Amino acid sequence: MIKIVPSILSADFTRLGEQAKAVEAAGADRIQIDVMDGRFVPNITFGVQAVQRLRPLVRIPLEAHLMVEPAEDFIERFAKAGADTIIIHQEATQHLHRAVEHIHLLGKQAGVALNPATPVAMLSEILDRVEMVLIMTVNPGFGGQAFIPDTLRKIRQVRAQLQQRGRTCDVEVDGGINRQTAARVVEAGADVLVAGSAIFDAPEGYLAAIEELRSSAANTRHGG
Ligand code: DX5
């Protein structure tokens, strides 16, 4: 089952609560909160309060995508704020194994993200311990960027390694995901699609936009 995850970086910051409820009602499976510190990525966005305030408004899971460094300094705060999944970047910590263990000790799901130039091999010693791998399909920091086709190879590699290890684990993609690219990433092995501008900027509205992403992905699944 393909999951669609709106990322609120592209939402209207003056109406975040309303828009979170609206995408939930439109069939979103989860919501991603893009946390940026202006150091790991060249942009600053949300803090812990965004998770705290959104948590009671929706029932679907919240995933905190921590584009911050050092990642371990922020895990506990976002876990306690109500994030269900904490996604940290492999590039943002010297102690990835310890950070993943910490996320689990807090009772949360652990995701590890790779920037476009980071090889999948960097996950070899942690792949058996996480519930999600996030392959960034743009350079993190901004919404509305163009999809990087080279990342398709990485999606295939992660999916193949999970299959070799007999593991079930979300393969999530994030950046430039829309009706054209959704089909390509699903074909490569992704099963969770994060989309910001393709949903929040969609003239046809959230319901149609989410359905559009789902149908193009479903179409690929059956070789349509
Ligand atoms: C990029 C963010 C993405 C971004 C996706 O740094 O992590 O989640 O919001 O936006 P689109 O889907 O517009 O590329």
Residues whose N, C-alpha, C, O or C-beta is under 5 A from the ligand:
A	BS01	DX5	S7 L9 D34 N139 P140 G141 F142 G143 G144 Q145 D174 G175 G176 I177 V194 A195 G196 S197 A198
